[in-house]
Every structure is written in C-alpha cells, then in structure tokens.
Amino acid sequence: MKRIIYVLTLSVLLIAAFSCAKNKGVDADIQKQETAADKAETEVLDVANQNSKLAFELFNEVNTEGAGNVVFSPYSINSAFAMAYTGAAANTAREMAAVMGYPKEVEKLGEEFHKSLSVMKEISNRKSARLDIANALFDTEGNIKRLRPEYSKHLEYYFGSEMHGLDFSNPQHAADYINGWVEKNTEKRIKDIVQPAQLAAKGDGLILVNTVYFKSPWLQPFLNVDTQPMRFFLDTNGAEKNHMTTSMMQRKGSYNYLSQEDLQILEMPFEEEEMSMVFVLPQNMDKFEPDFNLENYQTWMNELNKEQMVQVFVPRFKLEESLDDLTNEFEALGVKDAFDADKADFSGIYLPGEARIYISDFVHKAFLEVSEEGAEAAAATQIGFAKTSIDVPKPEMPIFKLDRPFYSFLIHKPTREILFIAKVVEPEVFKQ
C-alpha cells in the first residue's frame, strides 16, 4: 500500500509526494556517495537570508522566457521544505542543506524558525496588520502513530504544527478537510490545494502544511477619487508600442526613494511599521533582468534609506499564481535525491521498518492584491510523500510612475526578509 506525505505552505503552495523505493540496499550506497555538497562547506544562513536567497534563485527558474505575471512566497516554500528537511538524512539532507543554507543540526534550524514565527506573531498582536502563519500535519490515524516521536514533537514545538488524523480511504472527505483548513487560514484566498483524485491515487498519506496570510493598510492610503484610467505599456524591452488601460492610483508623499541610471526604486510603508512593499522599476526589464539578483537587492536596501517627496503612480493589480510542479526547479538548483525513489532518505520521519519515501509532487499557490487601501497576500505549499532621517525636497519633485513592467517585494523591514516576490507585466484592466 502506498502512502503520501504532503507539505503545504500557504503563502506558497508546495506539493510533494513520496513513494516506495525498490532498492533495499540503497542506504549504504547513499552513505558512501561523495558529492559536491560533501567537498564544499555549506554556507549556513538564518531564516531571513534563506528566504532572500531562495527568492532570487527560484525566481530565475520560474521566470522563463515569455512568462507573464509571477508571484510566490519564498517564506512559505522555505517553511514547508524545512519541515521536510527535519526528517531527511544522508545525502538527501546534504543536498537540501547546500541549496537552502540549512545548518546540519535540525534543532538549530528549528530554533531559527521558532524565533521567526514569534517575530511574525508579534506583528499580528499589534493589530495594525494581519500576518498569520500556520503549520499542520495531516495523516491517517494509524500512520500518525508510526511517526518518530522526535519528528512530530519537533514540528509541534519549533513550527507550531497541528496534528490531524484523517480517513484517507475517503479521499473526497480528506481533501475537503485539508482544503477547508487552508481556506480558513488564508481567508479563502487559496483554494483546492489538494484534489481528491490525488489522494485516491496514492492510497493514504502524510501532509505537511504551512500557510502564510498578510493584510495591512498603507501608512498613507491612496484616495479612490484620485484613481484614473491611464496607459500601462506592456513591452518588457522598453518599447512603448503595446499598451493597455489600467486603474492608476496616485498620490504625493514622503517615501524612501532611489534613482539610478535606467532604474527607480521606491519603498511604500504599511501602517505596520515593520512591513513595507518595495517597487523596482527598470526602464527596460529584458535588459535589466541579469541585474535582478540578491547582491543588488542587498545594495538597494542599504541605499534606500532617505525619504523625499515623490509623486507616485501605482496601478491596481491582483496576481494569482499556481506553480503545479516545482520538482524540476529544485532539481536544477541542486536538490536531486529527495525526488529520486531509489536515493531519497527521509528515514527521520517514520519509525524503523516503515517503507522508504521520496518527494513526488511539489506544488505552490500564491495570491497578491494591491489597492488604494493596502495589500493582501496569501500562499500555500504542499509536499507529498508516497512510499516508493528626511531630506529637504528637491526643487523638482521626482515622479515614480509604474506604467511599464516592474517588480515588487513584500518585506519585513528589520530583517529585510522577503515574504513575497512578484513581477507585474499586466496589471488590472480599468473598469468604469
């Protein structure tokens, strides 16, 4: 009988399934393998830096030629992956650590996530914004008893994970329960993360879920009466040939603003002082894309520290993304064994004697909406396992007008942690 393990994170949806390995002697082979991860020291990063690193690496993988709007939550994906890493061993763990910047000691990683969750919870407690993060494990009642106690206790303590026993022999009921949990924790912004057919095909399973939901008003909201129909140029090569009419919000205000050759960057604060959205506006997105990287992001954030009066134009936009299979993207980054039925080692999840498991599905869903009042974002990730200071304004006020393709980040300012990353090439169409 096959079993599935899903890991969902709702800021980013990550779906993976693990299945039975046929080679019984593969454990010894994995232990003997010498890989690049063994030869080089893995750079250990804290959670904020893990998320920022993942944001750009994964963006480069999913932002294929001709890609339209893009949005995902590295925080959510990282959270789900970290819960899976907690049960990984041997080369599977080494590859995951090398790509993500995880420490070898899972307790240390757990402590980092526990601290991160506490910081995010404090933001919600202040009531100026909602930043809700939830984790859960779903499995059959029988299989929950077969989990290693240290694994389940680790998830409960460090990740605040809930434990839910389900009847996977009734896939419709199980899927409805999981999807209902996800909808509840994302204000119904993420739906249908699991399909009954998925559960029916796998037989039974384990599902790890992380959800992220954010909503906050701007510190300086836009006025609805000032929103006007304006042109938005669709060409990513800097040409101004093709355009659409969008609902363009506008206001004058004091913002952290940076202007460089062919590039403008503006930080728009939320009412919650620790959260903000950063807009990156290149003159030519195609030409600029090689410079859209972590090193430059860190430089921009270091320099984006002087307020000045700016005339701002921002289009209303709503993005919804479903990345149905991220296994290829993570394999390209260097995580290979985790998706290989003959090599994966997640022996830290179930008690000895249980079937080997590997990641078979990796799905992510995300939602981001920007309006006059503020911003709202949500995402989900499922991983399944189956056996086998203010400056004096300049005489001429700068104009920051998002009327061509741009990037945006939803960040935690003190740590510069990227919760969501997006590329907008087509905003909301203007409606009377």
Secondary structure, 3 states (H helix, E strand, C coil): CCEEEEEEEEEECCCCCCCCCCCCCHHHHHHHCCCHHHHCCCCCCCHHHHHHHHHHHHHHHHCCCCCCCEEECHHHHHHHHHHHHCCCCHHHHHHHHHHHCCCCCHHHHHHHHHHHHHHHHHHHHCCCCEEEEEEEEEEEHHHHCCECHHHHHHHHHHCCCEEEEECCCCHHHHHHHHHHHHHHHCCCCCCCCCCHHHHHHHCEEEEEEEEEEEEEEECCCCCHHHCEEEEEECCCCCCCCCEEEEEEEEEEEEEEEEEECCEEEEEEEECCCCEEEEEEEECCHHHHHHHCCHHHHHHHHHHCCCEEEEEEEEECEEEEEEECCCHHHHHHHCCCHHHCCCCCCCCCCECCCCCCEEEEEEEEEEEEEECCCEEEEEEEEEEEEEECCECCCCCCCCEEECCCCEEEEEEECCCCEEEEEEEECCCCECCC
